[in-house]
Amino acid sequence: MKMYLILAVLVAFTVTSCARRVVTVSPNPQPNVVVIHKAPKHHKVVVVKGKRYYTWGGRHYRKTHRGYVLVKV
């Protein structure tokens, strides 16, 4: 009887685990983002819907703490 009890306890500890691995997959993976560290001298500042964007070369950029990132407006 003692043998069955020890065996049951060992099986209980080996089968169950407190740690679980959870992997989440985003529906739209982010593409590679190019950060431009310094805006050119001929850039313009535009405000669209209350948000400030920087534009040059026909594209709009947002200023982040790392630099300027291309966005779609």
C-alpha positions in Angstrom: 0.0 0.0 0.0 2.8 2.4 0.9 4.4 1.6 -2.5 1.2 2.6 -4.4 1.0 5.9 -2.4 4.6 6.8 -3.3 4.0 5.8 -6.9 0.8 7.9 -7.1 2.6 11.0 -5.6 5.5 10.7 -8.1 3.1 10.3 -11.0 1.1 13.4 -9.8 4.2 15.5 -9.7 5.6 14.4 -13.1 2.3 14.7 -15.0 1.2 18.2 -13.8 3.3 21.3 -14.1 2.8 24.8 -12.9 4.8 26.4 -15.7 3.1 26.7 -19.1 4.4 28.1 -22.3 2.0 30.4 -24.1 2.7 31.5 -27.6 0.7 34.3 -29.2 0.7 35.0 -32.9 -0.3 38.4 -34.1 -2.8 38.4 -37.0 -0.8 40.9 -38.9 2.9 40.5 -38.3 4.8 43.8 -38.4 6.9 44.3 -41.6 10.5 45.5 -41.2 10.4 49.1 -40.1 13.0 51.5 -41.4 13.9 54.3 -39.0 15.4 57.5 -40.4 17.4 59.2 -37.7 17.6 62.7 -39.2 15.0 64.5 -41.3 16.3 66.4 -44.4 16.5 70.2 -44.4 13.6 70.5 -46.8 11.0 68.6 -44.7 7.6 70.1 -44.0 5.4 69.7 -40.9 1.8 69.0 -41.5 -1.1 68.4 -39.0 -3.7 65.7 -40.0 -6.6 65.1 -37.6 -4.7 66.7 -34.8 -1.5 64.7 -35.2 1.8 66.1 -36.4 3.5 64.4 -39.4 6.7 65.3 -41.2 6.7 65.0 -44.9 9.3 64.9 -47.6 9.6 63.1 -50.9 5.8 62.7 -51.0 5.7 60.5 -47.9 4.6 61.1 -44.4 6.7 60.2 -41.3 6.0 60.2 -37.5 8.6 61.3 -35.1 9.5 58.7 -32.5 12.2 58.5 -29.8 14.4 56.5 -32.3 13.8 58.8 -35.3 11.3 59.1 -38.1 9.1 56.2 -39.2 7.2 56.0 -42.5 3.4 55.9 -41.9 0.3 55.8 -44.1 -2.0 58.7 -43.6 
